[in-house]
Amino acid sequence: MRNMFAYMRSSGADDAGYFRNRALQEQAAAQKATCEAARDRHDQLAAICRFRALIASSRPQFGPEVTRERNAVRVG
């Protein structure tokens, strides 16, 4: 189980930054697009990337310290 938590932490560690950068790239592509259909598609992709960045930034990160807290026996 420990390997799974390490994987989850490493895979989500910079997802928010990645999707923020992709949203900026798509927004720039939408501004440069000469075709209305391409502009709409780039706008849609930018919105999706902004949403994914928001989700990734608010998602708790899993790691051994969180696992220890969950498995700790509480006395009292």
N, C-alpha and C positions, 0 to 999 in steps of 0.2 A: 504494500500500500504506500510505503514511503516514496517509491519511485514515481508513482502516479502524482503525488503532490508536488514533487520536484518538477515534473513535466508541466503541470498546470501553472506553476509559478513562472517558469521560464517562458512558456508560450504566451502568457498574458502580460508579461512585464512591460513590454513597450507597444502593445496593441493600440493604446490611445494615441500615442505619438505618431504611429504609422498611419492611422486613419485620419488624423488631423492633417498630416502632410498630403495624403491622397485627396482629401476634400479641397485643399488649396490648389492642387494640380488640376482637379476637375473644374473648379471655379475659373481658373485661368483659361482652360481649354474652352469653356463655355463662352467666355468673353471674346476669344479669338475666332470662334466658329463663324463661318459665313452662311451656313445652311441652318434654317430654323429647326429642322429635326435633330441635327447634331447638337445645337445649342440646348434644346430641351433635354436630350439624353445626358449631356454633361451636367446639366443642372440637377437632374434626378440622381446621377451617380454622386455628385457632391453632397446632396442631402442625405443619401444613404451613408456616406462616409462620415458625415458629421454626427449622425445618429449612432453609428458604431463606435465612434470616438467617445461619445457621451456614455454609452453603455460600458465600454472598456474602462473608462476612468472611474466609474462608480462601483465596479465589480470588486468584491474583496479578493485579495491575493491569498492563495493557500500556500502554506509552507510548514516546516516542522514545528515552528513556534506556535502556530494556530492549532496544530494537531495535539501538541502537548497540553495546551489550555483546554481543549475539548475533553481530553482523556484524564485530566487531573481530578482526583477525588476531593470533594469538598467536605470539610469537616465543620460541623457546627450547626 
